[in-house]
C-alpha cells in the first residue's frame, strides 16, 4: 500500500497504521509494517526503525495531521515522538483479515519454536519437535494473543501443556565456586533452588556442579553475589540439559 500525504509531500510506502482514540478523537501514526510487533515484543528498540515519520495524524491515508491543541488535550504534551511511542504501545494495529491471519499463524509457529527449544520430555531428557508442539497447542485450543510477546506466551503454553503431556523446561547446568567460609552455610540457602547436585568438591573452595530450573537463575546469581560479597562465582556450563544424540520426539 502506498499513501500520498499532500500536507508534507511525503510518499509513505509499506505503511502499517496504528490507531488510538483519546479525548473523543482519533489519532494515527505511520509505521513500517514488519516493525510494530518487534517494538511491542522488545526485539526492536530503535524508534527510528519503526516510525516512518514522527508526525501524528488524524488520518494517515489522507495526510491529515493532528492539531497541536488536540494532542495536548489528549496526551498532555505536544511532543510528537513521545505521543507516537504511546500510540505504538497502546494503539490498535490496522491490518486486513488476511494480514491478521498470516500474523497470527507466524506467531503461533514462533511460540511453538520457543517451547520446543526450551523444553524436554522429563523422563527421557529428549527434546520435542516444533511440529509436535504445534499439534499439542492445537489440541488444547491455544489462542494466540497479538498484544503479548511470543516469549510470554511460550511460558503460558508450557504451563498449559504440562496438564496434558510430559513436558518441562530443560534444566541449566551451573558450576558454583564459593569461598570455603561461606560455602556450607550458603549451600543450605541454595538447596531449595537446586534440582540436582551432580558433584561437590571441598578443597580450598567449595565447588558445586548442579542442575537448576532456568527460572531460578537470577535468584541464585543474586544470592551468591550478596552472600559472598562478590567473591563467589557462577558459571553456566550448559543452557539445556538434554541427552546427546539427534533423536527427537515426533
Secondary structure, DSSP 8 states (H G I E B T S, - for coil): -EEEETTTTEEEESEEEEEEEETTEEEEEEEETTTHHHHHHTS---GGGTBS-S--EEETTTTEE--HHHHHHHHS---HHHHHHHHHHHSEEE--HHHHHHHHHHHHHHHHHHHHHHEE-TTT--BB-HHHHHHHHHHTT----TTS-HHHHHHHHHHHHTTTS--EE--EEEEEEEEHHHHHHHHHHHGGGEEEEEEEEESSEEEEEEEE-GGGHHHHHHHHHHHTTT--EEEEEES----SSS--B-
